[in-house]
Structure formats: C-alpha cells, structure tokens
Amino acid sequence: MKVSTAATQDELRTQVAIIGAGFGGLCMAIKLREAGQDDFVILEKGADVGGTWRDNSYPGAACDVQSHMYSYSFNGNPNWSKRYSSWREIQEYILATTEKYALRPFIRFQTSLIGARYDAATALWHLQTDRGLQVVCRHFVLASGPLHVPQIPKIPGLARFKGRVFHSAQWDHDYDLNDKNVVSIGTGGSAIQFAPEIAPRVRRLHIFQRTPAWVIPRDERAYAQIEKQAFARLPFLRKLHRARLYWSNESRVWPIFHPSLARVGGEALKWWIRWSVKDPQVAAALIPDYTLGCKRVLISNKWYPMFNRDNVELVTAGIREIKEHSIVTDDGQERAADCIILATGFVVDPRIYMQGMSCHGLPGHDLLRDWQDQVEAYYGVSVAGYPNMFQLVGPNSALGHNSIIFMIECQVHYILNCMKLLEQSGADSIDVQPQAQAAFNEEVQKALRGTVWSSGCVSWYTDSQGKNYTIWPWSTWRYWLRTRELNRADFILAKATGEPPLVKKSRARKKTLPA
C-alpha cells in the first residue's frame, strides 16, 4: 500500500496531510480512499485513534447526542446498546471503523504538528513535526478539533497541594477515590457525568460551582435485542430511526432562534430542579440566571438527585487559595481535601490552543496574527490567504442542537469538491476569496443576533469581545444545502509560479471500500 510519492528518513511527500485521527480525520481519510486517493498521511499526536473519546475515560463519560446520530451515516452500527452510549462504546466503534477501512497504515502516531508553511512558488505545504519529520503535501487538512487541550485554571496555591490533582480529561484510574475527601472544580459537561458516579464511593464530595448549568433529563433506555437484530437485518429501519432522531434534534433550533420559547422551557426546568433537590437553598443555587441554551445545555438524570446525598456539598463561594491539604474559599471556610478534580473544560480558542503551532500561508499571512482580532473562516473550512488548507469543525461550524458528525461529513464533501475543482481546472492551488469570506461572516454574525446565544451570558462559544466564533447559527440541513456544491466565483485558482511541483497530481480512480 503506497502512502507517499516519495519519502526519506526525515521527509515524507504526499498529496494530502491530515492532522488528527478522531472522527474528523478518519472521515476525511475514508472518503479519500473511496475517491481512489491513497496518497495521504494522518499525523496523530496520541498513541491511538479516537481523539476526545480516547482521552476522556472518566467515570460516567458518555455522549450527549444519540448513538445512532453520533456515528457515520455511511457506517451505521445496529448494535448500540442504548440511546446515549458511553465513551467506551464510542471508542470501540471508532477502532472498528479504523480496521474496517484499513486506515492504520496511513497513520503516524505520537507525532504532533508544530509548524506549517505554504510555498507559493510550488503551491505546496511544508509541515514540521515534533519528531523531526517534515511532510511536503499539496493539501493540508486540520482535523484536530477544538476539544483536546485541557483548561487548567490559575488558582493560588494549586501547585503546592500535596494531594492528587488531575483534569477530568486525564483521569487517574490508578488513584483510589474510596473514602477520600474530593473537590470537584467546575460544573460543566464532565462534572455532571462523573460526580454522580463517584459520590457513593467518596467520604465527602465538594462541588465548586462558579456558574450553574441547565441540565435536562436524559433518555437512558436501552435497545432491546430484537431492535438490534431488526436494525442489522433490515438496514432501512436503522436509517429510518436515524432520520427520526435527526429531525427531532433539528426541532431544538426553534427555542434557539426564539428566546421567548427558551424562557418558557427554562421555567419548566426550574420546577424540575426544585422537585429533584430537597434543600430549597441548594435548588435555588443550581438554577441558572441566564436563558436556556445561551450556554451548552447538559443532560443527566443523576446530577440534581446527587445533591440529596449527605456527603455531597455544593459550594458557590469563590476559591481564595489552595493549601497543602485543604481548599479555602472567599468566605474564610476551609475544607479538607485529598484529591482535586479539575472539571474545567478545554481551551477552545484556537488563538490559544494553536500557539504551539505556527502556520504561515501566502506572504504576509500568519494564522494567529490574522485571527488576533477575530477568528473567521468560510463555512468553517477555508481561510483566505491559506491555499489548499482546510479545517474540520472550524470557526462557526460547531453545534448546539445536533450531531457534529453530520457537519463533519458535509465538510469532508466540501473539501473533496475543492480538490476535484482543482484537478479539473489544471491549477495547483485553491483559495477562498477574501470578500466571500467577509460576506459570509457578516451574514453569520447577523444571524446570531436575537438568538439565545446573544442573550447576555458569557460562554465558551464567544471570545473576550463577546463575538460568537463557534456556533453555526442555522439548521444543519441548511449547512448541507450550502456545502453540496461550490460557487466557483468564491475561489481563487492559481498555478504554481516557480519550479515544477514536487508532488505530482494523481489521477484518482473510484475505489470501492467495505460497505
């Protein structure tokens, strides 16, 4: 199996370089193979595929999108055990998909990208890795995703704590939590999953909350064996079930676009919180003061009932300092601690998590400098000034209501169309018109006005100036429609100006892969 057109010990030449072997990178690789293109490489910083589902193995870790939607449309799994699967089951699906499509020979594990430079003379990208390997490629696809760099808070005294400290995304499975005094800092997506799981085991669990989250009930039903058998024997039933899930998820955009509806839903949830939590003061502290949907909505049946346990305390006071064996809050109260779990999420601003990687496009274009004032892209995929570079789950293409896998498949289709257009035109590079990118982002920001995301809260969707650079502000079917075909007028096609390209363009042949 040929991976590159040429290679030396320290240099690899290939048509396509993909960064990341999570859902995005693997989808890109599979669709390249289906198009007959085997001349690509995947650079993965971890020791295995899976991305966030390889890393997040904390107790109770699960997806908040239904299993049959949180999987590839072209590789359905009839055997999901329940409506919302655990991390282990999702990771097993990713591993099985990797084997099914024979992707491992294309992956360079434990290899991180530290620099990328575009050469306009040859229309090629030159990538530098932390292992000394240089990759020369025609197309460069960033599929690392925004949720892979843990956010470590700057708390006075954290470094001098003598107990155990770890982030939820780096769970220490060797540490015994039984009969320990545990502090959980944060009440986001991971905390609402692991805290109810560890509460019965620990002596005391102190939940430090800065801002409460809206948490809605979770459908925990398992699929019966007869349902799984029917999905396997009659694939159209599985596809019909997936379609039903898709459209039910799409219905959630109405409260997003109409905050008045979201406020009605919020009032209903307040009643549920008060009914679930026996202590009225604790219940009141768990009720958010912002519109439902402004921040990420979480799902759990165990979060609110957990606060009825005698060994669980909700702490809303700020942290003054951390001592060697305790944590002190602003009100002067000191609590003993054997372990601190940081449920503080991820660094999602690319201007921060990409600081370890330089990226230079056309002359005068440095990605972090171009994004210094505002993070922008064209449909979350292309960035003006960076020919032949593409992103998966880039700016304003994440979701608050449906499966990101759907968006990834749309983006991969878009990228393949860009490559196809380049091949058919005889050009060497494709870049988005700056004015097309500017017009698109103006449209996006206009659409975000009046939605729940602009109703006044501070969330990881927005930057320090309050600009939402994360969320797609419409239905996902609209994204599908708008990325099915390219508007050629929105792109700049160019020939290499210098020496003949070092990577020859391949004449791809359609290849049939496993069904």
VEXPANU-215841 format. One record per residue (C-alpha): x, y, z; residue in three letters. Coordinates in steps of 0.02 Angstrom, whole numbers, padded with zeros to 5 digits, always signed. Layout:
BEGIN
XYZAla...
REM end
This chain:
BEGIN
+00000+00000+00000Met+00076+00163-00056Lys+00063+00310+00065Val+00178+00437-00015Ser+00252+00477-00184Thr+00423+00494-00106Ala+00498+00480+00067Ala+00663+00489+00159Thr+00701+00458+00342Gln+00661+00638+00387Asp+00545+00691+00245Glu+00383+00624+00176Leu+00299+00687+00016Arg+00115+00656-00007Thr-00041+00729-00086Gln-00140+00755+00074Val-00085+00776+00254Ala-00222+00758+00386Ile-00192+00817+00564Ile-00287+00714+00692Gly-00360+00538+00696Ala-00525+00574+00780Gly-00696+00570+00696Phe-00648+00711+00576Gly-00479+00648+00518Gly-00540+00469+00496Leu-00691+00527+00395Cys-00576+00627+00282Met-00465+00475+00258Ala-00609+00358+00220Ile-00683+00474+00090Lys-00513+00500+00009Leu-00496+00311-00009Arg-00671+00297-00080Glu-00619+00427-00211Ala-00469+00319-00256Gly-00341+00429-00167Gln-00222+00327-00060Asp-00082+00454-00064Asp-00110+00533+00107Phe-00045+00527+00285Val-00127+00558+00454Ile-00022+00638+00590Leu-00092+00595+00763Glu-00017+00661+00924Lys-00087+00517+01028Gly-00044+00334+01035Ala-00207+00277+00955Asp-00356+00341+00858Val-00511+00415+00940Gly-00465+00591+00990Gly-00577+00652+01131Thr-00654+00478+01151Trp-00483+00403+01176Arg-00437+00533+01307Asp-00598+00558+01406Asn-00621+00397+01502Ser-00684+00467+01668Tyr-00824+00375+01760Pro-00991+00404+01675Gly-00915+00480+01518Ala-01043+00474+01379Ala-01104+00570+01227Cys-01246+00696+01237Asp-01301+00655+01058Val-01396+00494+01022Gln-01287+00347+00972Ser-01369+00319+00802His-01337+00503+00759Met-01164+00512+00834Tyr-01091+00394+00704Ser-01052+00399+00519Tyr-01202+00393+00402Ser-01103+00276+00288Phe-01052+00157+00428Asn-01204+00126+00535Gly-01194+00020+00691Asn-01350-00085+00728Pro-01281-00141+00896Asn-01279+00019+01000Trp-01328-00037+01175Ser-01432+00115+01222Lys-01493+00286+01164Arg-01338+00379+01228Tyr-01181+00274+01227Ser-01033+00277+01345Ser-00860+00333+01291Trp-00802+00153+01286Arg-00934+00101+01161Glu-00899+00252+01051Ile-00712+00218+01056Gln-00744+00036+01009Glu-00845+00099+00860Tyr-00700+00212+00808Ile-00575+00070+00825Leu-00686-00048+00724Ala-00709+00084+00588Thr-00521+00110+00578Thr-00495-00075+00549Glu-00641-00093+00429Lys-00572+00041+00313Tyr-00389-00014+00337Ala-00328+00157+00394Leu-00188+00113+00516Arg-00050+00101+00383Pro-00083+00285+00343Phe-00065+00348+00522Ile+00093+00414+00605Arg+00055+00403+00792Phe+00133+00509+00930Gln+00175+00640+00801Thr+00123+00820+00833Ser+00121+00962+00707Leu+00224+01110+00766Ile+00235+01214+00608Gly+00158+01235+00435Ala+00221+01346+00294Arg+00146+01370+00122Tyr+00265+01391-00026Asp+00177+01494-00159Ala+00311+01454-00289Ala+00271+01268-00287Thr+00095+01279-00212Ala+00145+01154-00078Leu+00134+01149+00110Trp+00287+01108+00216His+00240+01035+00385Leu+00359+01015+00531Gln+00327+00888+00669Thr+00395+00868+00845Asp+00482+00707+00793Arg+00587+00792+00660Gly+00483+00725+00515Leu+00446+00852+00378Gln+00294+00824+00270Val+00278+00905+00099Val+00099+00899+00035Cys-00020+00976-00090Arg-00169+00982+00031His-00164+01013+00218Phe-00317+00966+00323Val-00329+01019+00506Leu-00441+00891+00591Ala-00378+00910+00769Ser-00543+00983+00832Gly-00567+01112+00970Pro-00587+00996+01121Leu-00417+00920+01152His-00316+01042+01260Val-00372+01036+01444Pro-00406+01204+01527Gln-00302+01214+01687Ile-00363+01357+01799Pro-00242+01476+01883Lys-00287+01456+02066Ile-00170+01522+02202Pro-00083+01377+02288Gly-00133+01240+02167Leu+00049+01192+02136Ala+00083+01166+02322Arg-00064+01048+02351Phe+00004+00885+02423Lys-00143+00776+02373Gly-00189+00712+02200Arg-00236+00833+02060Val-00294+00784+01887Phe-00405+00851+01748His-00562+00753+01702Ser-00490+00727+01527Ala-00334+00649+01605Gln-00421+00539+01732Trp-00306+00445+01851Asp-00382+00271+01855His-00245+00210+01972Asp-00297+00330+02110Tyr-00418+00255+02236Asp-00558+00380+02274Leu-00639+00270+02406Asn-00664+00360+02572Asp-00572+00515+02510Lys-00615+00699+02529Asn-00636+00751+02347Val-00654+00925+02274Val-00727+00944+02100Ser-00696+01115+02024Ile-00820+01154+01886Gly-00998+01104+01842Thr-00986+01078+01654Gly-01009+00929+01539Gly-00886+00812+01625Ser-00931+00855+01806Ala-01116+00818+01784Ile-01065+00645+01722Gln-00926+00590+01839Phe-00983+00671+02002Ala-01140+00564+02024Pro-01035+00409+01986Glu-00902+00442+02118Ile-01017+00516+02252Ala-01064+00347+02329Pro-00879+00300+02346Arg-00801+00454+02423Val-00808+00516+02603Arg-00851+00695+02553Arg-00879+00772+02382Leu-00870+00961+02370His-00939+01028+02204Ile-00867+01201+02171Phe-00984+01295+02057Gln-00949+01463+01976Arg-01099+01465+01858Thr-01240+01336+01861Pro-01284+01243+01702Ala-01453+01200+01630Trp-01467+01010+01645Val-01611+00920+01561Ile-01670+00739+01583Pro-01582+00601+01487Arg-01662+00458+01392Asp-01573+00308+01469Glu-01673+00174+01379Arg-01576+00026+01313Ala-01607-00050+01142Tyr-01690-00219+01155Ala-01606-00366+01072Gln-01749-00380+00948Ile-01722-00197+00898Glu-01537-00226+00867Lys-01574-00381+00765Gln-01701-00285+00661Ala-01576-00143+00630Phe-01447-00272+00573Ala-01562-00373+00460Arg-01662-00226+00391Leu-01542-00078+00374Pro-01682+00036+00312Phe-01759+00026+00487Leu-01596+00088+00564Arg-01588+00228+00435Lys-01768+00273+00470Leu-01731+00279+00657His-01579+00390+00623Arg-01686+00506+00517Ala-01813+00521+00656Arg-01676+00566+00779Leu-01604+00693+00658Tyr-01768+00786+00635Trp-01812+00780+00819Ser-01643+00859+00856Asn-01673+00990+00722Glu-01833+01042+00810Ser-01723+01107+00951Arg-01671+01256+00846Val-01839+01341+00875Trp-01803+01389+01056Pro-01628+01441+00999Ile-01696+01560+00869Phe-01840+01618+00980His-01776+01655+01157Pro-01955+01678+01217Ser-01982+01491+01188Leu-01819+01452+01278Ala-01876+01553+01429Arg-02036+01451+01437Val-01930+01293+01436Gly-01821+01367+01571Gly-01970+01395+01685Glu-02019+01212+01666Ala-01841+01158+01709Leu-01841+01267+01865Lys-01990+01168+01926Trp-01898+01005+01890Trp-01743+01065+01986Ile-01847+01115+02137Arg-01936+00946+02131Trp-01771+00849+02115Ser-01670+00938+02251Val-01741+00930+02427Lys-01646+01078+02501Asp-01728+01239+02435Pro-01567+01340+02454Gln-01465+01213+02356Val-01601+01204+02223Ala-01601+01394+02206Ala-01411+01395+02187Ala-01424+01266+02047Leu-01545+01371+01944Ile-01455+01474+01809Pro-01494+01659+01789Asp-01471+01656+01600Tyr-01583+01599+01458Thr-01590+01413+01423Leu-01471+01374+01280Gly-01358+01526+01298Cys-01226+01408+01367Lys-01213+01224+01324Arg-01365+01126+01384Val-01316+00967+01476Leu-01412+00804+01500Ile-01417+00695+01656Ser-01543+00608+01767Asn-01418+00593+01911Lys-01348+00768+01932Trp-01486+00852+02033Tyr-01531+00700+02141Pro-01346+00685+02188Met-01362+00842+02295Phe-01483+00749+02410Asn-01339+00643+02474Arg-01271+00687+02646Asp-01091+00678+02586Asn-01112+00800+02440Val-01095+00988+02460Glu-01124+01125+02332Leu-01000+01267+02356Val-01036+01432+02269Thr-00907+01540+02359Ala-00752+01584+02259Gly-00585+01499+02295Ile-00463+01609+02392Arg-00318+01485+02394Glu-00269+01304+02398Ile-00161+01243+02542Lys-00062+01082+02555Glu-00210+00979+02615His-00360+01094+02600Ser-00451+01223+02498Ile-00502+01395+02567Val-00648+01495+02499Thr-00676+01683+02498Asp-00789+01671+02650Asp-00643+01603+02751Gly-00708+01425+02762Gln-00577+01287+02746Glu-00617+01113+02682Arg-00503+00961+02693Ala-00456+00886+02526Ala-00365+00728+02474Asp-00398+00748+02288Cys-00442+00891+02171Ile-00525+00851+02005Ile-00522+00991+01877Leu-00684+00984+01778Ala-00638+01146+01694Thr-00663+01102+01512Gly-00548+01137+01366Phe-00455+01281+01287Val-00570+01310+01138Val-00499+01474+01071Asp-00384+01425+00926Pro-00279+01579+00960Arg-00229+01495+01122Ile-00228+01307+01089Tyr-00137+01332+00923Met+00004+01436+00999Gln+00119+01286+00993Gly+00097+01276+00805Met+00149+01413+00683Ser+00051+01424+00521Cys+00107+01536+00378His+00007+01548+00217Gly+00032+01670+00074Leu+00160+01810+00104Pro+00104+01917+00249Gly-00017+01787+00318His+00015+01715+00491Asp-00141+01624+00553Leu-00129+01676+00735Leu-00095+01855+00684Arg-00237+01854+00557Asp-00352+01789+00693Trp-00288+01907+00826Gln-00441+02020+00819Asp-00571+01897+00754Gln-00574+01711+00715Val-00653+01686+00545Glu-00665+01557+00407Ala-00775+01517+00258Tyr-00905+01387+00310Tyr-00783+01339+00448Gly-00671+01255+00319Val-00568+01377+00214Ser-00471+01531+00271Val-00424+01667+00146Ala-00237+01678+00121Gly-00206+01493+00153Tyr-00223+01400-00013Pro-00252+01212-00007Asn-00277+01218+00182Met-00441+01156+00255Phe-00515+01134+00428Gln-00644+01018+00503Leu-00755+01092+00639Val-00676+01262+00611Gly-00749+01432+00660Pro-00939+01445+00666Asn-00971+01264+00618Ser-00999+01187+00790Ala-01174+01148+00850Leu-01287+01169+00999Gly-01428+01054+00946His-01375+00909+00834Asn-01232+00792+00789Ser-01064+00865+00741Ile-01033+00707+00639Ile-01164+00770+00516Phe-01066+00933+00497Met-00901+00839+00477Ile-00971+00735+00333Glu-01033+00895+00248Cys-00862+00975+00268Gln-00769+00824+00200Val-00884+00825+00048His-00845+01011+00026Tyr-00657+00980+00037Ile-00664+00840-00090Leu-00758+00957-00208Asn-00619+01085-00187Cys-00490+00953-00231Met-00595+00897-00379Lys-00612+01076-00443Leu-00425+01099-00430Leu-00393+00939-00527Glu-00517+00982-00664Gln-00454+01160-00684Ser-00272+01111-00703Gly-00225+01236-00567Ala-00110+01199-00420Asp-00194+01295-00280Ser-00368+01345-00223Ile-00402+01486-00101Asp-00562+01571-00045Val-00592+01750-00100Gln-00567+01870+00048Pro-00728+01962+00004Gln-00826+01798+00000Ala-00760+01754+00173Gln-00801+01927+00240Ala-00977+01923+00168Ala-01008+01750+00241Phe-00951+01801+00415Asn-01055+01959+00411Glu-01205+01851+00370Glu-01164+01732+00513Val-01146+01868+00643Gln-01307+01950+00585Lys-01398+01783+00603Ala-01332+01760+00780Leu-01415+01921+00838Arg-01578+01887+00927Gly-01538+01704+00964Thr-01515+01632+01139Val-01326+01636+01111Trp-01333+01826+01110Ser-01450+01841+01259Ser-01317+01902+01380Gly-01220+01757+01456Cys-01033+01725+01445Val-00992+01556+01369Ser-00853+01464+01280Trp-00944+01500+01118Tyr-00886+01681+01124Thr-00720+01773+01134Asp-00673+01910+01258Ser-00762+02040+01150Gln-00923+01938+01152Gly-00912+01881+00970Lys-00978+01706+00940Asn-00847+01621+00832Tyr-00902+01444+00872Thr-01084+01406+00828Ile-01171+01379+00662Trp-01324+01492+00677Pro-01447+01396+00568Trp-01517+01222+00543Ser-01394+01087+00492Thr-01493+01045+00336Trp-01455+01223+00279Arg-01270+01189+00302Tyr-01289+01030+00199Trp-01375+01126+00058Leu-01246+01264+00056Arg-01095+01147+00052Thr-01157+01022-00077Arg-01088+01122-00223Glu-00951+01252-00239Leu-00980+01428-00302Asn-00827+01443-00413Arg-00836+01633-00406Ala-00794+01623-00220Asp-00624+01545-00253Phe-00455+01592-00324Ile-00373+01458-00431Leu-00189+01482-00467Ala-00040+01395-00547Lys+00125+01370-00459Ala+00243+01511-00505Thr+00409+01426-00475Gly+00486+01257-00508Glu+00376+01109-00556Pro+00277+01043-00406Pro+00368+00914-00301Leu+00209+00815-00276Val+00130+00756-00437Lys-00058+00766-00450Lys-00131+00593-00453Ser-00268+00537-00571Arg-00383+00463-00441Ala-00489+00313-00484Arg-00652+00274-00395Lys-00619+00137-00268Lys-00748+00027-00183Thr-00722+00005+00004Leu-00814-00105+00129Pro-01000-00070+00139Ala
REM end
